[in-house]
Amino acid sequence: MIVVVGPTGTGKSDLSLDLAERLAEAGRGAEIVNADAMQLYRGMDIGTAKLTVLERRGVPHHLLDVLSVTDEATVARYQTEARAAIADIVARGSVPILVGGSGLYVSAVVYDFQFPGTDAVLRARLEADLIEQGPGALYTRLKAVDPVAAARIGAGNGRRLVRALEVVELTGGPHTAALPDEPVYWMPAVTVGLRAQRAELTPRLDARVEGMWARGLVEEVRGLIPSGLETGVTASRAIGYAQALGQLTGSLSRAEAIQVTQQFTRRYARRQVSWFKRSPHTHWIDFDAPDRVDRALTRLADPEQPADHWAADPAS
């Protein structure tokens, strides 16, 4: 399996397509499996930079447009479906290319994660606590029993706080949905990461957000409201979509919606860098390197080479 990771705006989709085409030229079929949580949703195209069918260059893609905006995206469900798709690709004699920037989703497929189950009664109780007491109270409770998970999730993500507390109660141990210190691979994989210094990436991200508004993100969001976007547990909070909803309801001006989305996008990119840099086995390549495809293929030909680590400035 080939894995292509990196922060948003570094060209992961283009690299995955280039790799698929080069493999095809060498007589190996290749298919792409999406690992961007928001690209799972039907109709959420502009704000997620989802490739159109024409832009996919004839390369088969999997796990795009598989959820409605009212569905809740869960990493456990994604793990099952992504691994099934990858197993089918391998069975056809093709190379699976897992590509995306949702760190936990990528890691859940690449590494041997075991997700605890759920308890409907316990979940309902915790969700009631969230409504009555707010996420701050749940954060305090989680911090007392699992400070590592609390620090990772933060005080504002009520849904993830509920899940973490549920796992703690069910297992009697810490919330385990995190990258292990010594990861065990689910199947052989070579991971290629695209890197960019903050000084290069920030203007790209800001321009990308402005481009989303110019291409009609607000109209896309307006069209998703009848499908239930506003009540979607996951989709309604997606970066860009939440702000476009704010613009439509009048709580944000157009300029404010764009500015907030840019801020959240930059923050998200920093979290992605922090997540992906944890893996000591990722081969990092500059996002704008003219020979990046050749360098990635070299890694695939000799996966035992020492990894090229991220030599980024501390601010990135």
N, C-alpha and C positions, 0 to 999 in steps of 0.2 A: 504494500500500500504506500502511495505517495501522499504526504500531508503538506499542504501549503497554508502557512499561517502568517500573522503579522497584524499590525494595527490597521484600522480602517484608512482607506485612501492611498494604499501603497501598491495597488495593482495586482492583488491576489488572483482575481478572476482571469485577467489577461495572461498571467503566467501559467495558470492551470490549463488554459486553452492552448497556449503555445506548447506546453509539455505534451498535451494529448495529441496535437498535430505531429510533433516530432516523433513520438512513439508510433503513431500510425505510419509515418514514412518508413520507419524501421520494421514495419510488419507486426507491431503490437497494438491491438485495440486498447482504448482507454475510455473510461467513463467517469464523470464527475459527480461527487456526492456533496451536497450543500451542507455546510456547518455554520451557517449564519441563522440564528434563532428567528429573526424577524423575516427572513426570506421564506420561512415556512408558510407564511400567511398569504392567502389569495387576495389579490387586489392591492397589496402593499408593495408597490413596485418602485415608484420614484424615490421615496424616502429611504429605501433599502439598497438603492443602486442595483436592483435585480436586472440581470441580463435579459433582453428580449429573446424570443426564439431565434430570430435572425442573427443576433449577436452571439449565439452559442456555437456558431460555425459548424453545425451538424453534429457536434459532440453530444452524446446522450447525457442528460442531467437528471439527478434524482433528488427527492425531498425538497422540491420547490412547489409552492402553492398546494400544500397538503392540509392546511388548517384554515378554518374560517376565523374571522376576526373575533368571534365570541369564544373560541376554544382557548384553553389555557395550555401554553407550551410548557412541557416539563422535560427535564434532561433525561429522566429515566425512560420515558416513552421514546424520546429521540434516540437514545442509545440502542434500544431494541430495533427500531426501524432502520437506523443507519447501518447497523451491523448486518441486518438481513439484506439490505441493498448491496453492501460490499461483498457479502458471501455469494450473492447471485452473480455479481460482476466477475469475481474470481472463477466461479464455476463455468462462466462463458469463455474463460481463457483471456480475459481482458484485465487491464490494470486499473484498480480503483484509485481515484485522486480525490481525497477529502480536502475541501477548501472552505475556509471561513475564518471569521474573527471572534466567534463566541467561544472564549477560552474553555469554559467548563464543558461545553458540548463537544469540542474537539477532544479534550482529555478523556471524557467519558467513553469515547469510541476507541481512542488509541491505546489507552491503558486499561488494565483489568479492574475497573471500578465495580463494586458491588453496592447497589443502592438498597437501603432498607425499605421495607414495605410501608404501608400507610394503615391508619386506624381511623375509620370514619367518625366514631364517637369522639375520640381524642382530637381529631382535626376540627370537628365542629365546635368543641369547647374552646380550643385555642383561637379559632376565627371569631367566636363570640367575644373572647377577651380582647382581641384586636379592635373590634368595633367599639366595645365599651370603654377600654382603657387607652387605646391608641398604641402606635408602634413604639413610642418611647418606653412604655412600661414593659413591653415584651423584650425590648432591647436590654433593659436593666436585668430582667430575669435571665436572659441568655448569657449576658456578661458574667453573671454569678456562677453559671455552671459550665460555660464553654467560652472563655474570653477570646480565644483565637477565632472562633466562628463569628462572634459578635463583632470583632474588629473588621473581619472580612466583609460582613454583610452591611454593617452600618445601622444607624438608628431609624432610617426612613423607609426601609423596604419591608413593609409589613408581611407580604406574602412569604418572603424567604425567612423572615424571623419565625413565622408560624411553622414552616417546614423544619427549621433547625430545632426548635423546641420539641416538635413531634418526634424527631429522630432521637433526641436526647432521652425523652421519656420511654420510647420503644426499646432502645438498645442499652440504656444505662451508661452509655459512653458518649464521647463527643460527636458532633455533627461530622460525618465522614466524607461528604461530597466535596472533596478538595484534592488537589494534585498530591499524590503520595511523595514522600521524601525519596523513596527508592522505587520508582515506577516499574511495574511489570507490564510488558506489552501484551495486548490482546492478540495481535498477529504481527509478523515482521513489518516494519515501517521505516521509511526515511522521511524526515521532516525538514522542509525547507522554509525558512522564514525570510520575509522581506522587511528590511529595516530602513528607517529614515530619521535623521536628526530632527529635533523639534523645530529648529529654524527653517527647515525645508518643509516639514509636514504641516505646520500650523497654517500657513497661507493656502496650502492645497485644501485643507479641511474647510477653512472659512469660505473659499471659493466654491467648494462642493455644495455647501449648504445653500449659498446664494443661488447656485444653479438649480437646486431642487425646487426652490420657490419659483424660479423663472420657468421651469418646465411644467409647473402646474401641481405642485404638491398639495396646495390648499384645495384645489378642485378634486384631486384624488381623494382627499380626506372627506370632503363634502359628499362624494359619491359612496363612501363606505359607511356613513352614519346610518342609512336605512338598514344596513346589514348588521348593525349592532356594535360598531366600533367603540362607541362611548362606554359601553358596558363590558367590553372585553377586558379580562383580568390582566392579560399580558400586552395585547396589541395596543390598547389605549395609552399605555405608558411608554411606548417606543419613542426614542429620540426623534424629534421632528414631527411625529404624528400628534403627540400631546400638545406641542406648541402650536401646530396648525389648528387643532381643535380649539385652543385658547384664542386664536385669532378669529375663528368663526363665531365663538360665543361672545367676543368682545372683551375678554379679560386681558388680552394682549393686542397691541398694535402689530402691524406687519413687521415693522423694524424691530420691535421687542421680541417677537416670535423668532425672527432670524437670529438675533443676537443671543438669545437664550439657547437656541439650538446649537449655535456655534460653540458656546461655552460648554454645553453638555457633551458635544462631540469631541472636543479637545480633551475633556476629562475622561471620557470613555477610552480614547486612544491611549492615554497614559495608563489606564488600568489594563488594557490589552498588552501593552509593552511589559508591564510588571508581571502579568500572568505568564506570557510566553517565554520571558527570559528565565523563568525557573528551570526550564528543561535544559539539561546539559548536552542533549543530543541534537539540538536543532542547528542546522547549517544556515547561518545568516548571510544574506546577500543584499547589497544595496538595491533599493527599489528601482533606481534609475540606471543601474549598471547595464551597459549595452550588451554585455555577454551573459546576462543573468540566466538565460535559458541553457546555454552551454555549461555554465557553472553548476546549475541544478542537475543537469544530466550527468555531469562528472561525478557528482555525489551519489547519484543513483547507481552508476556503474561500479562504484567502490564505496559502499556505505560504511566500511570500517575506518575510513579516514577520520582523523580527529576533527571535531566540529569547529566551525568558525563561530566564535562567540560574539555576542553583541558588544562592540566597543563604542558605546554611545556616550554622549555627554550626560552628566548626572541629571540635568534638567529634563531629559527626554524620557 
